[in-house]
Amino acid sequence: MKDLAAEAGLVGAVQTSVQDAQHLPRYFARCFSVAQAMRAGRLDIRLPDGRVFRAQGRAAGIEAELHIHDTEVFARLVREGYLGFCEAYLDGGWSTPDLQAFLDLLSDDNDAIYCGYPGQKIAQLYERIRFWFKRNSKEQARRNIEYHYDLGNDFYALWLDDTMTYSSAVFETGTESHEAAQREKYRRMVDAMGVKPGDHVLEIGCGWGGFAEYAAGERGLRITGLTISPSQLEYAQKRMAKAGLSDLVTLKLQDYRDETGQYDGVASIEMFEAVGEKYWPVFFDTLRARLKPGARATLQIITVEDRRFESYRKDIDFIQKYIFPGGMLPGPSVLRQQVARAGLQEVGSVEFGQSYSETLRRWHATFNEKWPEIAAMGFDARFRRMWNFYLTSCAAAFKGGSCDVTQITIARPG
């Protein structure tokens, strides 16, 4: 990594302590002391006056830089915690030459950086109240989904892979194409359900139709897909017609809670995250009701570490506020408790968080390659920073292990 002090003409002036420093920004000393508690890695912080302060972990690790443009960043960090720091990035208060490296550093088992700002509690309470009003009743669920997915099909088509799949791929080598890794994910899901050609599968949250096209076109399944996004429905219906699959695939603009009948299998790919904790029991009760006795469901679900779940569920993070309002991740233990409570049996699960990290890094790269075309759609620089932060922070979370993704297969006894 380049030396910030040398670049700034301050060779020999990198400071590792604030003890004798003069005229520091308000709250900087407090924030720097928290950064110094990191376990591993190195962070160089350049202040607006050119001074560079270095926080060094006890062990070698990722090296990153932080450029401060507005010293109010430190007050926001103390008052509002990590969410305030994220919002300061959106406002242009700080930047970094490598956002992914910086967020990887924060996620590299450096819990101290996240937990050192007690002043954020009032902000957390305010955001929790806002979040409460976004709980996923049927009408609110529709609004929450439209907030994210109705940015426009053309927007997503620019940076997703050719399958138009907005969920983790399964990379076996890391060198295969993104499309091949997405198709591997679909293959594993169908195999895990144990369904055969001609069987009828319900897909809860069918997105732009990637799974339905694979399952019907290559595995001979009949698919009923549900979505509550009008723009996704329109795209997916045209896709099925173009592929000649309209006789095998039925797509509906409908909440999963309103579906009836029973199926030979149920698939759901990263839809559960939008259900909301209050409705988790409803989701699994519905799943049981939709499965024929003995049939299986395979769900791809993002999880948060069990040890972080209680603190996570009491807070509102950047993703919940700006990207997926109403969203909530389960911990692995809580997820299995919900499965058992509904009278369902776990058949098996596979976790592949590192594949999600790779998926997100590829999305991030393509998003920025396509930025001129995205900007031409009317999206501004703040939107770009918001999405860059979203994609890179999620990639860091999966790399560091604070989040994971599972394909869990469950069966209705019978």
C-alpha positions as CSV (number, residue, x, y, z in Angstrom):
1,M,0.0,0.0,0.0
2,K,1.3,3.5,-0.8
3,D,2.5,5.6,2.1
4,L,0.0,8.4,2.8
5,A,2.6,10.5,4.6
6,A,5.0,10.5,1.8
7,E,2.3,11.3,-0.7
8,A,1.3,14.3,1.5
9,G,4.8,15.5,1.9
10,L,4.8,14.6,5.5
11,V,7.5,11.9,5.5
12,G,8.3,10.9,9.1
13,A,5.1,12.6,10.3
14,V,2.8,9.6,10.5
15,Q,1.6,9.6,14.0
16,T,0.5,6.6,16.0
17,S,-0.7,8.5,19.0
18,V,-2.8,11.6,19.7
19,Q,-1.1,12.2,23.0
20,D,0.9,15.3,21.9
21,A,-1.1,16.3,18.9
22,Q,-2.6,19.8,18.9
23,H,-5.8,21.2,17.3
24,L,-7.4,17.9,16.7
25,P,-11.0,17.7,15.3
26,R,-13.6,17.3,18.0
27,Y,-14.0,13.7,19.0
28,F,-11.1,12.5,16.8
29,A,-9.1,11.3,19.8
30,R,-12.0,9.2,21.0
31,C,-12.6,7.7,17.6
32,F,-8.9,7.0,17.1
33,S,-8.6,5.2,20.4
34,V,-11.3,2.8,19.3
35,A,-9.5,2.2,16.0
36,Q,-6.3,1.4,17.9
37,A,-8.1,-1.5,19.5
38,M,-8.4,-3.4,16.2
39,R,-7.1,-6.9,16.3
40,A,-5.4,-7.1,12.9
41,G,-4.5,-4.8,10.0
42,R,-3.6,-1.2,9.6
43,L,-5.7,2.0,9.0
44,D,-4.2,5.3,7.9
45,I,-6.5,8.3,8.6
46,R,-5.7,11.5,6.7
47,L,-7.2,14.6,8.3
48,P,-8.2,17.6,6.1
49,D,-5.0,19.5,7.2
50,G,-2.9,16.7,5.8
51,R,-1.8,15.0,9.0
52,V,-1.9,11.2,9.0
53,F,-2.6,9.1,12.0
54,R,-2.0,5.3,11.9
55,A,-3.9,2.7,13.8
56,Q,-2.1,-0.6,13.8
57,G,-3.5,-4.0,14.9
58,R,-1.6,-6.5,16.9
59,A,-1.4,-8.8,14.0
60,A,-0.7,-8.3,10.3
61,G,-3.8,-7.9,8.1
62,I,-5.6,-5.8,5.6
63,E,-4.2,-2.2,5.0
64,A,-6.6,0.6,4.3
65,E,-6.8,4.3,4.1
66,L,-9.5,6.8,5.2
67,H,-9.6,10.3,3.9
68,I,-11.6,12.8,6.0
69,H,-13.2,15.7,4.2
70,D,-15.5,16.9,6.9
71,T,-14.4,16.6,10.6
72,E,-18.0,16.4,11.6
73,V,-17.6,12.7,10.7
74,F,-16.2,12.0,14.1
75,A,-19.0,13.7,16.0
76,R,-21.5,11.6,13.9
77,L,-19.6,8.5,14.7
78,V,-19.7,9.1,18.4
79,R,-23.4,10.3,18.4
80,E,-24.8,7.8,15.9
81,G,-22.4,5.0,15.7
82,Y,-21.7,2.9,12.6
83,L,-24.9,4.0,10.9
84,G,-23.9,7.7,11.3
85,F,-20.5,6.9,9.8
86,C,-22.1,5.2,6.8
87,E,-24.4,8.2,6.2
88,A,-21.4,10.5,6.4
89,Y,-19.9,8.5,3.5
90,L,-23.1,9.1,1.5
91,D,-22.8,12.8,2.3
92,G,-19.2,13.0,1.1
93,G,-17.7,13.4,4.6
94,W,-15.1,10.8,4.0
95,S,-13.7,8.7,1.2
96,T,-11.2,5.9,0.6
97,P,-9.2,4.8,-2.4
98,D,-10.4,1.2,-1.9
99,L,-13.8,1.0,-0.2
100,Q,-13.7,-2.8,-0.3
101,A,-10.4,-3.0,1.4
102,F,-11.5,-0.6,4.1
103,L,-14.7,-2.5,4.8
104,D,-12.9,-5.9,4.7
105,L,-10.6,-4.4,7.4
106,L,-13.6,-3.5,9.6
107,S,-15.1,-6.9,9.1
108,D,-11.9,-8.8,9.8
109,D,-12.8,-9.8,13.3
110,N,-12.3,-6.3,14.5
111,D,-15.4,-6.1,16.7
112,A,-13.9,-3.3,18.8
113,I,-14.4,-0.9,15.9
114,Y,-18.1,-1.6,15.9
115,C,-18.7,-1.6,19.6
116,G,-16.9,1.5,20.9
117,Y,-19.5,4.2,20.5
118,P,-22.2,4.2,23.3
119,G,-23.6,7.5,22.1
120,Q,-25.4,5.8,19.3
121,K,-28.2,4.4,21.5
122,I,-30.6,7.3,20.9
123,A,-30.1,7.1,17.2
124,Q,-30.7,3.4,17.3
125,L,-34.0,3.9,19.2
126,Y,-35.1,6.5,16.6
127,E,-34.3,4.1,13.7
128,R,-36.0,1.2,15.5
129,I,-39.2,3.2,15.7
130,R,-39.0,4.0,11.9
131,F,-38.4,0.3,11.2
132,W,-41.4,-0.7,13.3
133,F,-43.6,1.2,10.9
134,K,-42.2,-0.8,8.0
135,R,-43.1,-4.2,9.4
136,N,-44.3,-6.5,6.6
137,S,-48.1,-6.6,6.5
138,K,-49.2,-7.5,3.0
139,E,-49.5,-3.9,1.9
140,Q,-46.2,-2.8,3.6
141,A,-44.4,-5.8,2.1
142,R,-45.5,-4.7,-1.3
143,R,-44.2,-1.2,-0.7
144,N,-40.9,-2.4,0.7
145,I,-40.3,-4.7,-2.3
146,E,-41.2,-2.0,-4.8
147,Y,-38.8,0.4,-3.0
148,H,-35.9,-1.8,-4.0
149,Y,-36.9,-3.8,-7.1
150,D,-38.8,-1.2,-9.0
151,L,-35.7,0.9,-9.6
152,G,-36.2,-0.5,-13.1
153,N,-35.5,-3.7,-14.9
154,D,-33.0,-1.9,-17.2
155,F,-31.0,-0.8,-14.1
156,Y,-30.5,-4.3,-12.8
157,A,-29.9,-5.7,-16.3
158,L,-26.9,-3.5,-16.7
159,W,-24.9,-5.2,-13.9
160,L,-26.4,-8.5,-13.1
161,D,-25.3,-11.6,-15.0
162,D,-27.1,-12.9,-18.1
163,T,-29.5,-15.0,-15.9
164,M,-30.8,-11.8,-14.2
165,T,-30.2,-13.5,-10.9
166,Y,-30.1,-11.2,-7.8
167,S,-28.9,-13.7,-5.2
168,S,-25.7,-15.6,-4.4
169,A,-24.2,-17.9,-7.0
170,V,-22.4,-21.1,-6.0
171,F,-18.7,-20.9,-7.1
172,E,-16.9,-24.2,-7.1
173,T,-13.5,-22.9,-8.3
174,G,-13.9,-19.1,-8.4
175,T,-12.8,-19.1,-12.0
176,E,-16.1,-20.0,-13.6
177,S,-18.4,-17.4,-15.2
178,H,-21.0,-15.8,-13.0
179,E,-23.7,-17.3,-15.1
180,A,-22.3,-20.8,-14.7
181,A,-22.2,-20.3,-10.9
182,Q,-25.8,-19.1,-10.8
183,R,-26.9,-22.1,-12.8
184,E,-25.0,-24.4,-10.4
185,K,-27.0,-22.8,-7.5
186,Y,-30.3,-23.6,-9.4
187,R,-29.1,-27.2,-10.1
188,R,-28.4,-27.8,-6.4
189,M,-31.7,-26.5,-5.3
190,V,-33.7,-28.8,-7.7
191,D,-31.6,-31.8,-6.7
192,A,-32.1,-31.1,-3.0
193,M,-35.9,-30.9,-3.4
194,G,-35.8,-34.4,-5.0
195,V,-38.4,-33.5,-7.6
196,K,-38.7,-35.2,-11.1
197,P,-39.9,-34.0,-14.5
198,G,-43.6,-33.2,-14.4
199,D,-43.7,-32.4,-10.7
200,H,-45.2,-29.1,-9.7
201,V,-43.0,-26.7,-7.7
202,L,-44.0,-23.4,-6.0
203,E,-41.4,-20.7,-6.1
204,I,-42.0,-18.0,-3.4
205,G,-40.3,-14.9,-4.7
206,C,-39.6,-15.6,-8.4
207,G,-37.7,-12.5,-9.2
208,W,-37.0,-12.0,-12.9
209,G,-37.6,-15.7,-13.6
210,G,-34.1,-17.2,-13.6
211,F,-34.9,-20.2,-11.5
212,A,-38.2,-20.8,-13.3
213,E,-36.6,-20.8,-16.7
214,Y,-33.9,-23.3,-15.5
215,A,-36.3,-25.6,-13.6
216,A,-38.9,-25.7,-16.4
217,G,-36.6,-25.5,-19.4
218,E,-33.8,-27.9,-18.3
219,R,-35.5,-30.1,-15.6
220,G,-39.0,-30.4,-17.0
221,L,-40.8,-29.1,-13.9
222,R,-44.1,-27.2,-13.7
223,I,-43.5,-23.9,-11.9
224,T,-45.9,-21.5,-10.2
225,G,-44.0,-18.4,-9.3
226,L,-45.1,-15.6,-6.9
227,T,-43.8,-12.0,-6.8
228,I,-45.1,-8.8,-5.4
229,S,-43.0,-6.6,-7.8
230,P,-45.0,-5.6,-10.9
231,S,-41.8,-4.8,-12.8
232,Q,-40.3,-8.2,-12.1
233,L,-43.6,-9.9,-13.1
234,E,-43.7,-8.2,-16.4
235,Y,-40.1,-9.0,-17.2
236,A,-40.4,-12.7,-16.1
237,Q,-43.6,-13.3,-18.1
238,K,-42.0,-12.0,-21.3
239,R,-39.0,-14.1,-20.5
240,M,-41.0,-17.3,-20.2
241,A,-42.9,-16.5,-23.5
242,K,-39.6,-15.9,-25.3
243,A,-38.2,-19.2,-24.0
244,G,-41.4,-21.1,-25.0
245,L,-42.1,-22.0,-21.4
246,S,-45.5,-20.3,-20.8
247,D,-47.2,-23.7,-20.8
248,L,-45.0,-24.9,-17.9
249,V,-44.6,-21.7,-15.9
250,T,-47.4,-19.7,-14.3
251,L,-46.3,-16.4,-12.7
252,K,-48.6,-14.4,-10.4
253,L,-48.5,-11.0,-8.7
254,Q,-49.5,-12.3,-5.3
255,D,-48.4,-12.4,-1.7
256,Y,-47.2,-15.9,-0.6
257,R,-49.8,-15.8,2.2
258,D,-52.6,-15.9,-0.3
259,E,-51.5,-19.0,-2.2
260,T,-53.6,-22.2,-1.9
261,G,-53.1,-25.8,-3.0
262,Q,-50.3,-28.2,-2.4
263,Y,-47.1,-28.8,-4.3
264,D,-44.4,-31.5,-4.9
265,G,-41.8,-29.0,-3.8
266,V,-41.2,-25.4,-2.8
267,A,-38.3,-23.2,-3.7
268,S,-37.5,-19.8,-2.3
269,I,-34.3,-17.9,-3.0
270,E,-33.4,-15.1,-0.6
271,M,-37.0,-14.0,-0.2
272,F,-37.1,-15.0,3.5
273,E,-35.0,-12.0,4.4
274,A,-37.9,-9.7,3.4
275,V,-40.5,-11.5,5.4
276,G,-39.8,-9.7,8.7
277,E,-39.4,-11.4,12.1
278,K,-43.0,-10.9,13.2
279,Y,-44.1,-13.0,10.2
280,W,-41.5,-15.8,10.4
281,P,-44.0,-18.2,12.0
282,V,-46.6,-17.3,9.3
283,F,-44.0,-18.1,6.6
284,F,-43.2,-21.6,7.8
285,D,-46.8,-22.4,8.6
286,T,-47.6,-21.4,5.0
287,L,-44.7,-23.5,3.8
288,R,-46.0,-26.6,5.6
289,A,-49.5,-26.0,4.2
290,R,-48.3,-25.7,0.6
291,L,-46.1,-28.9,0.7
292,K,-47.7,-32.3,0.1
293,P,-47.0,-34.8,2.8
294,G,-43.4,-36.0,2.4
295,A,-42.5,-33.2,0.0
296,R,-39.5,-31.0,0.4
297,A,-38.7,-27.3,0.3
298,T,-35.3,-25.8,-0.4
299,L,-34.7,-22.3,0.8
300,Q,-31.7,-20.1,0.2
301,I,-31.4,-17.7,3.2
302,I,-28.9,-15.2,4.4
303,T,-28.1,-15.6,8.1
304,V,-26.3,-13.5,10.7
305,E,-24.0,-15.2,13.2
306,D,-25.8,-16.5,16.3
307,R,-23.5,-14.5,18.6
308,R,-24.5,-11.3,16.8
309,F,-28.2,-12.0,16.4
310,E,-29.5,-10.4,19.5
311,S,-27.6,-7.2,19.0
312,Y,-28.4,-7.1,15.3
313,R,-32.2,-7.5,15.9
314,K,-32.2,-4.6,18.3
315,D,-30.4,-2.3,15.9
316,I,-31.1,-0.8,12.5
317,D,-28.3,-1.2,10.0
318,F,-27.4,0.6,6.8
319,I,-29.0,-2.2,4.7
320,Q,-32.3,-2.1,6.5
321,K,-32.5,1.7,6.3
322,Y,-31.4,2.4,2.8
323,I,-31.6,-0.8,0.7
324,F,-34.2,-3.3,2.1
325,P,-36.6,-1.6,4.4
326,G,-38.5,-4.1,6.5
327,G,-35.8,-6.7,6.1
328,M,-34.5,-9.0,8.8
329,L,-32.0,-11.8,8.8
330,P,-32.3,-14.9,11.1
331,G,-29.5,-16.5,13.0
332,P,-28.9,-20.2,12.2
333,S,-30.3,-21.3,15.5
334,V,-33.4,-19.2,15.3
335,L,-34.0,-20.4,11.8
336,R,-34.0,-24.0,12.9
337,Q,-36.3,-23.2,15.8
338,Q,-38.8,-21.8,13.4
339,V,-38.6,-24.9,11.2
340,A,-39.2,-27.2,14.1
341,R,-42.0,-25.0,15.6
342,A,-43.9,-25.4,12.3
343,G,-43.6,-29.2,12.4
344,L,-41.2,-29.4,9.6
345,Q,-38.0,-31.5,9.5
346,E,-34.6,-30.4,8.4
347,V,-33.2,-32.7,5.8
348,G,-29.8,-31.0,5.3
349,S,-28.1,-27.7,4.6
350,V,-25.1,-26.3,2.8
351,E,-23.4,-23.0,3.7
352,F,-21.4,-21.0,1.1
353,G,-20.8,-17.5,2.4
354,Q,-17.5,-17.1,0.5
355,S,-19.4,-17.6,-2.7
356,Y,-21.6,-14.7,-1.8
357,S,-18.6,-12.5,-1.1
358,E,-17.4,-13.4,-4.6
359,T,-20.8,-12.7,-6.1
360,L,-21.0,-9.3,-4.5
361,R,-17.5,-8.3,-5.6
362,R,-18.4,-9.2,-9.2
363,W,-21.6,-7.2,-9.0
364,H,-19.6,-4.2,-7.5
365,A,-17.1,-4.3,-10.4
366,T,-19.8,-4.5,-13.0
367,F,-21.9,-1.8,-11.4
368,N,-19.0,0.6,-11.6
369,E,-18.0,-0.4,-15.1
370,K,-21.6,0.4,-16.1
371,W,-21.9,3.6,-14.1
372,P,-22.0,6.0,-17.1
373,E,-25.0,4.1,-18.4
374,I,-26.6,4.0,-14.9
375,A,-26.0,7.7,-14.5
376,A,-27.7,8.4,-17.8
377,M,-30.9,6.9,-16.2
378,G,-31.0,9.8,-13.8
379,F,-29.1,8.3,-10.8
380,D,-26.7,10.7,-9.0
381,A,-23.4,10.4,-7.2
382,R,-25.0,9.9,-3.8
383,F,-26.9,6.9,-5.2
384,R,-23.6,5.5,-6.5
385,R,-22.0,5.9,-3.1
386,M,-25.0,4.2,-1.5
387,W,-24.9,1.2,-3.8
388,N,-21.1,0.9,-3.6
389,F,-21.4,0.9,0.2
390,Y,-24.1,-1.7,0.1
391,L,-22.3,-4.1,-2.2
392,T,-18.9,-3.7,-0.6
393,S,-20.1,-3.9,3.0
394,C,-22.1,-7.1,2.3
395,A,-19.1,-8.6,0.5
396,A,-17.0,-7.8,3.6
397,A,-19.6,-9.3,5.9
398,F,-19.6,-12.6,4.1
399,K,-15.8,-12.7,3.8
400,G,-15.4,-12.0,7.5
401,G,-18.1,-14.5,8.5
402,S,-20.5,-12.2,10.3
403,C,-23.0,-13.2,7.6
404,D,-23.5,-16.5,5.8
405,V,-25.8,-17.9,3.2
406,T,-27.4,-21.4,3.5
407,Q,-29.4,-23.7,1.3
408,I,-31.5,-25.5,3.8
409,T,-33.8,-28.3,2.8
410,I,-36.8,-29.1,4.9
411,A,-39.6,-31.7,4.6
412,R,-43.2,-32.0,5.6
413,P,-43.6,-35.3,7.5
414,G,-45.8,-37.8,5.8
